[in-house]
Amino acid sequence: MTTLFKLLSQEDNSFLERFASRKHGRKRRYLAKDKYDLYPVRRDLAEENSVEVVPGWWIGTNYSRKNIQDIIDLALEVIDPQLRGKVKAKVY
C-alpha cells in the first residue's frame, strides 16, 4: 500500500492532497501531514505504525486486510473514478 501511494504521488503531484481531502475512517485518518493525526488517541501507535510516504506525508500501517483494500480502492478512485472498478489489488 505504501509503495502504491509513493508511485501515485510521483505520477500525480496533487494526489496526496486530493486523497487527504476525502472522507477517511470513522475515527482516524489514513493519510496525514502529521503522523499523530493517524492515531489521535494512541500516540504510541503513531510512532510504531506510520511511514513517511514522501517528505511531509504520513500513512498508517496498522490496518486489517479489508481496511487496506478499502484504502487502495479509495486511492484508485481519487486517481480515476473508473479505475477503481478495473483494478482489484490482492492484499496479502
C-alpha positions as CSV (number, residue, x, y, z in Angstrom):
1,M,0.0,0.0,0.0
2,T,2.8,2.4,0.9
3,T,4.5,1.7,-2.4
4,L,1.3,2.4,-4.3
5,F,1.0,5.8,-2.6
6,K,4.6,6.6,-3.4
7,L,4.0,5.7,-7.1
8,L,0.7,7.6,-7.3
9,S,2.2,10.7,-5.8
10,Q,5.1,10.6,-8.3
11,E,2.7,10.3,-11.2
12,D,0.3,13.0,-9.9
13,N,1.7,15.6,-7.5
14,S,-1.8,16.6,-6.4
15,F,-2.8,13.0,-5.4
16,L,-1.9,13.2,-1.7
17,E,-3.7,16.5,-1.2
18,R,-6.8,15.1,-3.0
19,F,-6.7,11.8,-1.1
20,A,-6.3,13.6,2.2
21,S,-9.3,15.8,1.5
22,R,-11.6,12.7,1.1
23,K,-13.5,11.1,4.0
24,H,-11.3,8.6,5.8
25,G,-12.0,6.1,8.5
26,R,-14.5,6.6,11.3
27,K,-12.0,7.6,14.0
28,R,-8.7,8.3,12.3
29,R,-7.1,9.4,9.0
30,Y,-5.4,7.1,6.6
31,L,-3.0,9.8,5.3
32,A,-1.9,13.0,7.1
33,K,0.8,15.6,7.2
34,D,1.2,14.9,10.9
35,K,1.7,11.3,11.8
36,Y,-0.1,11.8,15.1
37,D,-3.3,12.6,13.2
38,L,-3.2,8.9,12.0
39,Y,-3.7,7.6,15.6
40,P,-5.1,10.6,17.5
41,V,-5.9,8.6,20.7
42,R,-2.7,6.4,20.7
43,R,0.5,8.5,20.1
44,D,2.5,5.3,20.7
45,L,0.8,3.7,17.6
46,A,1.7,6.8,15.5
47,E,5.4,6.2,16.4
48,E,5.3,2.4,15.7
49,N,2.8,2.2,12.8
50,S,3.3,5.1,10.5
51,V,5.5,5.5,7.4
52,E,6.5,8.7,5.7
53,V,5.4,8.1,2.2
54,V,7.0,11.2,0.8
55,P,8.6,14.1,2.8
56,G,5.8,15.7,4.8
57,W,3.1,13.0,4.3
58,W,2.5,10.0,6.6
59,I,0.4,6.9,6.1
60,G,-0.7,4.5,8.8
61,T,0.2,0.8,8.6
62,N,-1.9,-0.8,11.4
63,Y,-4.8,-1.9,9.3
64,S,-6.7,-5.1,8.6
65,R,-6.7,-6.6,5.1
66,K,-10.2,-5.3,4.5
67,N,-9.1,-1.8,5.6
68,I,-6.1,-1.9,3.3
69,Q,-8.3,-2.9,0.4
70,D,-10.7,0.0,1.2
71,I,-7.8,2.4,1.3
72,I,-6.4,1.1,-2.0
73,D,-9.9,1.4,-3.6
74,L,-10.2,5.0,-2.4
75,A,-6.7,5.8,-3.8
76,L,-7.7,4.4,-7.2
77,E,-10.9,6.3,-7.1
78,V,-9.1,9.6,-6.4
79,I,-6.8,8.9,-9.4
80,D,-9.5,7.9,-11.7
81,P,-13.1,7.0,-10.6
82,Q,-13.4,4.4,-13.4
83,L,-10.1,2.8,-12.5
84,R,-11.4,1.5,-9.2
85,G,-13.7,-1.0,-10.9
86,K,-11.0,-2.1,-13.3
87,V,-8.2,-2.9,-10.8
88,K,-8.5,-5.3,-7.9
89,A,-5.4,-5.5,-5.6
90,K,-4.6,-8.7,-3.9
91,V,-3.9,-7.9,-0.3
92,Y,-1.6,-10.4,1.5
